[in-house]
Amino acid sequence: MADQPGRKIKPKRKRKRDDSIIPYVAIFGVVVAAIVGVAGVFLLTREPQTDCASAGSDCGVATYTPLPYVLFPTPTPALPPNMVGEFPPIEEAPAISSLALAPDEQHLLVGLRYSQGQPGHVDSLSLTENEDGMLTFGDVIASYSLAASDLFAATDIDIQPDGEYFSLASELSQTVELYNYSAADLKAAIPNEGNSPITFSGYNNLAFSPNGRYFAMAGRDGISLIDAESLFELATADPNQGEPQVVDLAFNSTSTVLAVAHSETMTNNMSPYITFWSIENDQLNEIGSVTVSRVILDMEFSPKLNQIAIAMPGQIDIYDLDSQQHETYAIQETPAIVALTYDPTAGVLVFGGSHDAISGSVYAIPLSDEGFAIPRDTGININNLGFTSGPVSKLLYNASGRTLFVGTVNGGLFTWNVGLSRPYDDYIFH
């Protein structure tokens, strides 16, 4: 900076050494020692937390026990003896990248993503009910290697509510494939010389509307709304230049609103955000947007209210489209949140994440009738439903809400009894 005219700049004087700092150093040491002592007393007198997964049947959804906010994730207990040695090495384990439940709940489509440049798989896993009416795993009845497809990995799987179609989508190849088969017919759907899926380039996500009337696609080429019966494109929306990529999309429970999430790990030009589009007379009309403060990892509409829940690293947001109320909840128990889902009653929001490279947990937040987290003196009520032997990657409820499917990044797939806060069946992909 140039000197101002007529202003004389005084030279800086060299400061003499001042030995009087020693008393201040001593005082600082005493203060640090006092803080450490108080923290030690607090930890020694603090009551130990009980993991809901081992607390018995009285630790159900209706009797939540609030967890105090802590500075570090809850320590993960050791693996049960029956799980030791079942999992493949972490560098060879397939990550469960997507889950989709057939409408008749007799099949589960599982997207598997491998490391080291290997193409992914989609497996059709049969399901049965046990004597208690809970879904349990059967056998893999079909396995589809994506080496035979335009996809490298299935990062999104959707099944039409009436079961006539299912779709696979890939963020890596920006491609969506639509199959005119049910989830039970995965083996017949595998491409061959006389059979190939309908392929859409430039899109990386697809969602069927709950009423089965539409499906929508979104990606680098914008948004496309398609009639699910005729496959005729009804409406489109062009992408905005320079906007973050599409990472998710979802219909609300009445099939009248489409939400499209835009986010990137390194976003320099704008914050992650979600746009909302009304669907009226088979047309798309933008009705608003909401900006969030962190990278969007997952989102889902409430099954009862016109609200959407958004998962971000260490944070969950709930946004009400009608009132435009936007609530943010900092989640300190599990900083690495990856997935969330509503139970079918919309009374509980379940989320999962990781503690480290080999373990994770599932948590639940009870919600008020207005759809937001119930406040407490110490924050909000967050309940540990138990741990998994791998970081959580996907969550999915069945229609009754009695079974929660929990997928992990190291090949573990669990069926969770939410009422008892523990897994009751597992399938390990190698």
C-alpha positions in Angstrom: 0.0 0.0 0.0 1.4 3.4 -0.9 2.0 6.0 1.8 -0.5 8.7 2.1 0.8 12.3 1.3 1.8 14.4 4.2 1.8 11.4 6.6 4.9 10.5 8.4 5.4 6.8 9.2 7.1 6.2 12.5 9.7 3.5 12.6 8.9 0.5 14.7 10.9 0.1 17.9 12.7 -3.1 18.8 11.0 -4.6 21.8 13.1 -5.4 24.8 13.0 -8.9 26.3 10.6 -9.0 29.3 11.4 -11.7 31.8 8.1 -11.0 33.6 6.3 -13.5 31.3 7.4 -16.4 33.6 4.6 -15.8 36.1 2.0 -15.8 33.4 3.3 -19.2 32.1 3.0 -20.6 35.6 -0.6 -19.3 36.0 -1.5 -20.8 32.6 -0.1 -24.2 33.7 -2.2 -24.1 36.9 -5.4 -23.4 34.9 -4.7 -26.3 32.4 -4.1 -28.6 35.4 -7.4 -27.5 36.9 -9.4 -28.1 33.7 -7.9 -31.6 33.3 -8.7 -32.4 36.9 -12.4 -31.4 36.5 -12.7 -33.4 33.3 -11.3 -36.5 35.1 -13.7 -36.2 37.9 -16.6 -35.8 35.4 -15.6 -39.0 33.5 -15.1 -41.0 36.7 -18.5 -40.0 38.1 -20.4 -40.3 34.8 -22.9 -43.2 34.5 -22.0 -45.7 31.8 -24.2 -45.7 28.7 -26.2 -48.8 27.9 -26.2 -50.0 24.3 -29.8 -50.4 23.2 -28.8 -53.5 21.2 -28.0 -55.4 24.4 -30.6 -53.9 26.7 -33.4 -56.4 26.0 -36.9 -56.1 24.8 -37.7 -53.1 27.0 -35.6 -50.9 24.8 -38.1 -50.6 22.0 -39.2 -47.8 19.8 -41.8 -46.7 22.2 -39.4 -46.3 25.1 -36.5 -44.2 23.8 -33.6 -43.5 26.0 -31.8 -40.2 25.2 -28.1 -40.3 24.6 -26.1 -37.4 26.0 -24.1 -35.3 23.5 -20.5 -36.4 23.5 -17.4 -35.1 21.8 -16.5 -38.4 20.2 -18.5 -41.3 18.7 -19.8 -44.0 21.0 -17.2 -46.8 21.3 -18.1 -49.8 19.2 -18.3 -53.1 21.0 -16.5 -56.2 19.7 -18.0 -58.4 17.1 -20.3 -61.2 18.2 -18.5 -64.5 18.1 -20.8 -65.8 15.3 -19.7 -63.0 13.0 -15.9 -63.3 13.5 -14.3 -64.6 10.3 -17.5 -64.3 8.2 -16.5 -61.1 6.4 -14.1 -60.9 3.5 -11.0 -58.6 3.8 -12.0 -55.0 3.6 -10.0 -54.5 0.3 -12.0 -57.4 -1.3 -15.4 -56.8 0.3 -18.2 -55.5 -2.0 -19.9 -52.3 -0.8 -23.7 -52.4 -0.9 -24.4 -49.4 -3.1 -28.2 -49.7 -3.5 -31.2 -51.7 -2.2 -34.7 -52.1 -3.6 -37.5 -54.2 -2.2 -40.0 -55.9 -4.6 -43.7 -54.9 -4.0 -44.6 -58.4 -2.9 -41.6 -58.4 -0.5 -40.4 -61.7 -1.8 -37.2 -60.4 -3.4 -34.6 -57.8 -2.6 -32.4 -56.3 -5.3 -28.9 -55.6 -4.0 -26.3 -53.5 -5.8 -22.8 -54.5 -5.1 -19.8 -52.2 -5.9 -16.3 -53.7 -5.9 -12.9 -51.9 -5.6 -9.8 -52.3 -7.7 -11.6 -51.5 -11.0 -13.9 -54.5 -11.0 -17.4 -54.1 -12.5 -20.2 -54.3 -10.0 -23.0 -56.8 -9.5 -26.8 -56.8 -8.9 -28.1 -59.8 -7.0 -31.7 -60.9 -6.5 -32.0 -62.2 -2.9 -35.1 -64.2 -2.0 -37.0 -63.3 1.2 -39.2 -65.4 3.4 -41.2 -64.7 6.6 -40.2 -66.4 9.9 -42.7 -67.7 12.4 -42.8 -64.2 13.9 -43.8 -62.6 10.6 -40.3 -61.0 10.2 -38.6 -61.0 6.8 -35.5 -63.2 6.6 -32.9 -63.9 3.9 -33.1 -66.9 1.6 -30.7 -67.5 -1.3 -29.3 -65.4 -4.1 -31.5 -66.7 -7.1 -29.8 -64.5 -9.7 -26.5 -62.5 -10.0 -26.0 -60.0 -12.8 -22.5 -58.8 -13.5 -22.6 -55.3 -14.8 -19.7 -56.1 -17.1 -22.5 -57.0 -19.6 -24.1 -53.6 -19.2 -23.4 -49.9 -19.9 -23.1 -49.4 -16.1 -20.0 -50.0 -14.1 -21.8 -50.0 -10.8 -25.5 -49.7 -9.8 -25.5 -46.7 -7.4 -29.3 -46.5 -7.6 -32.0 -49.2 -8.0 -35.7 -48.5 -8.2 -38.7 -50.8 -8.6 -42.0 -49.7 -10.0 -44.8 -50.0 -7.3 -46.8 -52.4 -9.4 -43.6 -54.4 -10.1 -43.6 -54.2 -14.0 -40.3 -52.4 -14.3 -37.1 -52.0 -12.4 -34.2 -49.6 -13.1 -30.5 -49.4 -12.6 -28.6 -46.2 -12.6 -24.9 -45.2 -12.3 -23.4 -41.9 -11.2 -20.1 -43.1 -12.6 -21.3 -43.6 -16.2 -24.2 -41.1 -16.1 -26.5 -43.8 -17.4 -29.9 -45.2 -16.5 -31.1 -48.6 -17.7 -34.8 -49.5 -17.6 -35.8 -53.2 -17.6 -39.3 -54.5 -18.5 -39.0 -57.2 -15.9 -40.0 -57.6 -12.2 -37.4 -58.0 -9.5 -38.1 -61.8 -9.5 -37.0 -62.0 -13.1 -33.5 -60.6 -12.8 -32.0 -63.6 -14.4 -34.2 -63.2 -17.5 -33.4 -59.5 -17.6 -29.7 -60.0 -18.0 -28.8 -58.6 -21.5 -28.1 -61.1 -24.3 -28.3 -61.1 -28.1 -32.1 -60.8 -28.2 -32.6 -58.8 -25.0 -31.4 -55.4 -23.9 -32.6 -52.7 -21.5 -33.8 -49.3 -22.5 -30.8 -47.0 -22.0 -30.9 -43.3 -21.2 -27.5 -41.5 -21.3 -26.9 -38.2 -19.4 -28.9 -39.2 -16.3 -27.6 -40.8 -13.1 -30.8 -41.3 -11.0 -34.3 -42.6 -11.6 -37.3 -42.6 -9.3 -40.8 -44.1 -9.7 -43.7 -42.1 -8.3 -45.5 -43.9 -5.5 -48.7 -44.1 -7.6 -46.8 -45.8 -10.4 -47.9 -43.2 -12.9 -44.5 -41.6 -13.7 -40.8 -42.1 -13.4 -38.4 -39.2 -13.4 -34.7 -39.1 -14.3 -32.1 -36.5 -13.5 -28.4 -35.9 -14.2 -26.1 -33.8 -16.3 -28.7 -33.5 -19.0 -31.3 -32.0 -16.7 -34.6 -33.6 -15.6 -37.0 -35.8 -17.6 -40.6 -36.8 -16.5 -41.8 -39.9 -18.3 -45.2 -41.7 -18.5 -44.5 -45.1 -17.0 -47.1 -46.9 -19.2 -46.4 -45.4 -22.6 -42.7 -44.4 -21.9 -43.5 -41.1 -23.5 -41.5 -38.1 -22.3 -44.0 -35.6 -20.8 -41.8 -32.8 -19.6 -38.2 -31.8 -19.3 -36.1 -29.2 -17.4 -32.7 -28.1 -18.8 -29.7 -28.1 -16.5 -28.1 -24.9 -15.2 -24.6 -24.3 -16.3 -22.0 -24.7 -13.5 -24.4 -26.2 -11.0 -23.4 -29.1 -8.8 -24.2 -32.6 -10.1 -27.4 -34.4 -9.3 -26.9 -36.8 -6.4 -30.5 -37.9 -5.6 -34.1 -37.4 -6.5 -37.4 -38.4 -4.9 -41.2 -38.1 -5.2 -43.3 -37.0 -2.3 -46.0 -39.5 -1.0 -48.8 -38.0 -3.2 -46.7 -38.1 -6.4 -47.3 -34.3 -6.8 -43.8 -33.0 -6.0 -40.3 -34.1 -7.3 -37.2 -33.1 -5.3 -33.8 -33.1 -7.0 -30.6 -32.8 -4.9 -27.5 -31.1 -6.3 -24.2 -31.5 -4.5 -20.5 -32.1 -5.0 -17.7 -32.9 -2.6 -15.8 -29.8 -3.8 -18.3 -27.1 -4.6 -16.7 -23.8 -5.1 -19.4 -21.9 -7.1 -22.5 -22.6 -4.9 -23.7 -24.5 -1.9 -25.5 -27.8 -2.2 -29.2 -27.4 -2.7 -32.5 -29.1 -3.5 -35.0 -27.9 -6.1 -38.7 -28.8 -5.9 -40.9 -29.3 -8.9 -44.7 -29.6 -8.9 -46.3 -32.1 -11.2 -49.6 -30.9 -12.5 -51.2 -31.8 -15.9 -48.1 -33.9 -16.7 -45.9 -30.8 -16.5 -42.9 -29.8 -14.3 -43.0 -26.4 -12.6 -40.3 -25.3 -10.3 -41.9 -24.2 -7.0 -38.9 -23.4 -4.8 -35.5 -24.6 -3.4 -33.7 -25.0 -0.2 -29.9 -24.5 0.3 -28.0 -26.6 2.9 -24.6 -26.1 4.4 -22.9 -29.4 3.8 -22.6 -32.1 1.1 -25.8 -34.0 0.5 -25.4 -37.7 1.0 -29.0 -38.9 1.1 -32.6 -37.6 1.2 -36.1 -39.0 1.6 -39.6 -37.6 1.7 -41.8 -38.2 4.8 -44.4 -40.9 4.0 -47.1 -38.8 5.7 -46.1 -35.1 5.6 -44.9 -32.8 2.8 -41.4 -32.7 4.4 -38.0 -34.0 3.3 -35.1 -35.2 5.5 -31.5 -34.6 4.3 -28.4 -36.5 5.4 -25.1 -34.7 5.5 -21.8 -35.3 7.3 -22.5 -34.8 11.0 -25.9 -33.1 10.3 -29.5 -33.9 9.5 -31.9 -31.2 8.1 -35.7 -31.5 7.9 -37.5 -29.1 5.6 -41.3 -28.5 5.4 -42.4 -27.5 1.9 -45.8 -26.1 3.1 -44.6 -23.9 6.0 -41.0 -23.5 4.7 -39.8 -24.3 8.2 -36.2 -25.6 8.0 -34.6 -27.3 11.1 -31.0 -28.3 11.4 -29.7 -30.9 13.8 -26.0 -31.4 14.5 -25.4 -35.1 15.1 -22.3 -35.6 17.3 -22.7 -39.3 17.9 -21.9 -40.4 14.4 -20.1 -37.7 12.4 -19.9 -39.8 9.2 -23.6 -40.0 8.4 -24.3 -41.7 5.1 -27.9 -42.8 4.9 -31.3 -42.1 6.4 -34.9 -43.3 6.1 -38.3 -42.7 7.6 -40.3 -45.6 9.2 -43.7 -46.0 7.4 -45.6 -44.2 10.2 -43.3 -41.1 9.9 -42.8 -41.2 13.6 -39.2 -42.2 13.5 -36.2 -41.1 11.4 -33.5 -43.7 11.2 -29.9 -42.9 10.1 -26.7 -44.8 9.9 -23.0 -44.0 9.5 -19.5 -45.2 10.4 -17.3 -45.0 13.4 -14.2 -46.1 11.4 -13.3 -48.2 8.4 -14.7 -51.4 9.9 -17.7 -50.5 12.1 -20.8 -48.4 12.1 -24.1 -47.9 14.0 -27.8 -47.3 13.4 -29.6 -44.5 15.2 -33.2 -43.3 15.6 -34.7 -39.9 16.2 -38.4 -39.9 17.3 -40.4 -37.2 15.6 -43.3 -35.1 16.7 -46.7 -35.0 15.0 -45.4 -31.9 13.1 -42.5 -34.0 11.7 -39.6 -32.4 13.6 -37.2 -33.8 16.2 -38.6 -33.6 19.7 -36.5 -31.0 21.7 -34.9 -31.8 25.0 -32.9 -29.7 27.5 -29.7 -31.2 26.1 -30.6 -31.1 22.4 -32.7 -33.7 20.7 -33.5 -37.4 21.5 -31.1 -39.7 19.6 -31.2 -43.4 20.3 -28.5 -46.0 19.5 -30.3 -49.0 17.9 -27.1 -51.0 17.8 -23.9 -51.5 15.8 -22.9 -53.2 12.6 -19.7 -54.9 11.6 -19.1 -52.4 8.9 -19.9 -48.8 8.1 -23.6 -48.4 7.1 -24.1 -47.6 3.5 -27.9 -48.1 2.8 -31.1 -48.2 4.8 -34.5 -49.5 3.7 -37.8 -50.3 5.5 -40.4 -52.8 4.4 -44.0 -51.6 4.1 -45.1 -52.7 7.6 -42.0 -51.1 9.3 -41.3 -54.3 11.2 -38.1 -55.0 9.2 -35.3 -52.5 8.5 -32.7 -53.6 5.9 -29.2 -52.3 6.7 -26.4 -52.5 4.1 -22.7 -52.0 4.8 -19.6 -51.2 2.8 -17.9 -54.6 3.6 -20.6 -56.9 2.2 -22.8 -57.3 5.3 -26.6 -57.1 4.9 -28.7 -57.2 8.0 -32.4 -57.4 8.8 -33.1 -55.2 11.9 -35.8 -55.6 14.5 -36.3 -52.0 15.4 -38.5 -52.9 18.3 -35.8 -54.9 20.0 -33.0 -52.7 18.6 -30.9 -55.5 17.2 -30.2 -57.4 14.0 -31.9 -60.8 13.7 -30.6 -62.1 10.4 -27.7 -61.4 8.1 -26.3 -62.2 4.7 -22.6 -61.8 3.9 -21.6 -61.1 0.3 -18.1 -62.2 -0.7 
